[in-house]
Amino acid sequence: MPPASGHHQLSGITPENSDKNNKMAIEPVDIDDILTKVASLPVSAWTYKHDADEGVRHIGPMAQDFYALFGTGASEKGISTLDTSGVALAAIKALYQQNETLRARIDMLEQTDR
C-alpha cells in the first residue's frame, strides 16, 4: 500500500501516544553523543516533488541521514516527529549542561581576577 500523501490542516493538537505504561526497553540516552550527532546531521531546504508546481519549501534532515545517525523509527524512509522532538530535547539538555559548566567557569575566573 503506498503511503498517504497530501496536505492536511488541523485545528487544535495532534498528541502522539507517549504514555510510559505503553513503553518497554526504556533506556537513558547519552545527551552529549546526541548533540554531537545533531551537529553532524545535514539540514537542507527542499521541496517535495509533488509540491514542485506550488513551490512549497521545507527545512529539515533527510530521513536516511537521520536514521543512520539515530537508528529510530520503522525505516530509513521517514522521520517520526516524536523522534525529532526527543533528539532536539536531548540536544537542548546537553547544551544547557555545557552552558552551566561555562557559566561556573566564568564565575570562578571573575572571582580570581578580583
LUMKOL-222931 format. One line per 8 residues: number of its first residue (from 1); their letters; for each residue x, y, z of C-alpha. Coordinates in nm, 2 decimals, always signed. Layout:
<rs>
NUM	a	X,Y,Z | ...
</rs>
This chain:
<rs>
1	mppasghh	+0.00,+0.00,+0.00 | +0.15,+0.34,-0.10 | +0.20,+0.59,+0.18 | -0.07,+0.86,+0.22 | +0.02,+1.19,+0.09 | -0.13,+1.53,+0.05 | -0.19,+1.84,+0.26 | -0.37,+1.81,+0.59
9	qlsgitpe	-0.45,+2.11,+0.81 | -0.57,+2.06,+1.16 | -0.72,+2.30,+1.41 | -0.61,+2.20,+1.76 | -0.35,+1.95,+1.86 | -0.24,+1.60,+1.75 | -0.10,+1.43,+2.05 | +0.13,+1.13,+2.00
17	nsdknnkm	+0.10,+0.85,+2.24 | +0.39,+0.88,+2.48 | +0.24,+0.71,+2.79 | +0.52,+0.53,+2.98 | +0.28,+0.25,+3.05 | +0.28,+0.17,+2.68 | +0.66,+0.15,+2.65 | +0.92,-0.10,+2.72
25	aiepvdid	+1.30,-0.13,+2.70 | +1.33,+0.22,+2.83 | +1.70,+0.33,+2.85 | +1.86,+0.67,+2.92 | +2.04,+0.83,+2.63 | +2.38,+0.99,+2.61 | +2.29,+1.35,+2.55 | +2.64,+1.46,+2.46
33	diltkvas	+2.65,+1.19,+2.19 | +2.32,+1.30,+2.06 | +2.44,+1.66,+2.05 | +2.75,+1.55,+1.85 | +2.52,+1.37,+1.61 | +2.29,+1.67,+1.57 | +2.59,+1.88,+1.49 | +2.69,+1.64,+1.21
41	lpvsawty	+2.33,+1.60,+1.07 | +2.29,+1.77,+0.73 | +2.00,+2.00,+0.73 | +1.87,+2.13,+0.40 | +1.60,+2.34,+0.24 | +1.39,+2.13,-0.01 | +1.07,+2.08,-0.20 | +0.87,+1.76,-0.22
49	khdadegv	+0.84,+1.65,-0.58 | +0.46,+1.66,-0.56 | +0.48,+2.03,-0.44 | +0.71,+2.14,-0.72 | +0.43,+2.34,-0.90 | +0.34,+2.52,-0.58 | +0.70,+2.58,-0.48 | +0.63,+2.48,-0.12
57	rhigpmaq	+0.96,+2.47,+0.07 | +1.07,+2.28,+0.39 | +1.37,+2.27,+0.61 | +1.50,+1.96,+0.77 | +1.71,+1.65,+0.75 | +1.68,+1.36,+0.51 | +1.52,+1.05,+0.66 | +1.82,+0.84,+0.56
65	dfyalfgt	+2.07,+1.06,+0.73 | +1.85,+1.08,+1.05 | +1.81,+0.70,+1.06 | +2.18,+0.64,+1.00 | +2.27,+0.86,+1.30 | +1.99,+0.78,+1.54 | +1.85,+0.45,+1.43 | +1.50,+0.54,+1.53
73	gasekgis	+1.17,+0.47,+1.35 | +1.04,+0.19,+1.14 | +1.25,+0.25,+0.84 | +1.50,+0.49,+0.68 | +1.23,+0.65,+0.46 | +1.05,+0.86,+0.73 | +1.11,+1.05,+1.05 | +0.87,+1.05,+1.34
81	tldtsgva	+0.80,+1.39,+1.49 | +0.83,+1.21,+1.83 | +1.19,+1.12,+1.74 | +1.28,+1.47,+1.61 | +1.14,+1.61,+1.93 | +1.33,+1.37,+2.15 | +1.65,+1.43,+1.97 | +1.60,+1.81,+2.00
89	laaikaly	+1.52,+1.79,+2.37 | +1.83,+1.57,+2.44 | +2.05,+1.82,+2.24 | +1.90,+2.11,+2.43 | +1.98,+1.94,+2.76 | +2.34,+1.88,+2.65 | +2.37,+2.25,+2.56 | +2.22,+2.35,+2.89
97	qqnetlra	+2.47,+2.15,+3.08 | +2.76,+2.29,+2.87 | +2.62,+2.64,+2.93 | +2.60,+2.58,+3.31 | +2.96,+2.45,+3.31 | +3.08,+2.75,+3.12 | +2.89,+2.99,+3.35 | +3.05,+2.83,+3.66
105	ridmleqt	+3.39,+2.86,+3.50 | +3.34,+3.23,+3.41 | +3.22,+3.30,+3.77 | +3.53,+3.13,+3.90 | +3.76,+3.32,+3.67 | +3.59,+3.65,+3.75 | +3.64,+3.58,+4.13 | +4.01,+3.51,+4.08
113	dr	+4.06,+3.84,+3.89 | +3.93,+4.04,+4.19
</rs>
